[in-house]
Amino acid sequence: MTACTCGLRPIAYEDTEHYLISMDFLAGRERFFKHLFADDADDADDADDAADD
């Protein structure tokens, strides 16, 4: 089931957001990790640079 302006309606499991995101992750988890952890690495580099000043 999914919600729409007309209420709830049946939906195929393969069309659910959960399924699509999970499959996308499994097909390219490196891309997800790169996106998720990019800010952490950038913040650490910025902290190191600030400590050097």
NORVEN-V602089 format. One record per backbone hydrogen bond with DSSP energy under -1.0 kcal/mol. CO is the residue of the C=O (numbers start at 1). NH is the residue of the N-H. E is the energy in kcal/mol with one decimal. If there is no record, write none. Layout:
{{CO | NH | E} {CO | NH | E}}
This chain:
{{2 | 9 | -2.0} {4 | 7 | -2.0} {7 | 4 | -2.2} {9 | 2 | -2.0} {12 | 15 | -1.9} {13 | 16 | -1.8} {16 | 20 | -2.4} {17 | 21 | -2.6} {18 | 22 | -2.4} {19 | 23 | -2.7} {20 | 24 | -2.1} {21 | 25 | -2.5} {22 | 26 | -2.5} {23 | 27 | -2.0} {24 | 28 | -1.4} {28 | 32 | -1.2} {29 | 33 | -2.7} {30 | 34 | -2.7} {31 | 35 | -1.9} {32 | 36 | -3.0} {33 | 37 | -2.7} {37 | 41 | -1.7} {38 | 42 | -2.2} {39 | 43 | -2.9} {40 | 44 | -2.0} {41 | 45 | -2.2} {42 | 46 | -2.3} {43 | 47 | -2.2} {44 | 48 | -2.2} {45 | 49 | -2.4} {46 | 50 | -2.2} {47 | 51 | -2.0} {48 | 52 | -1.6}}
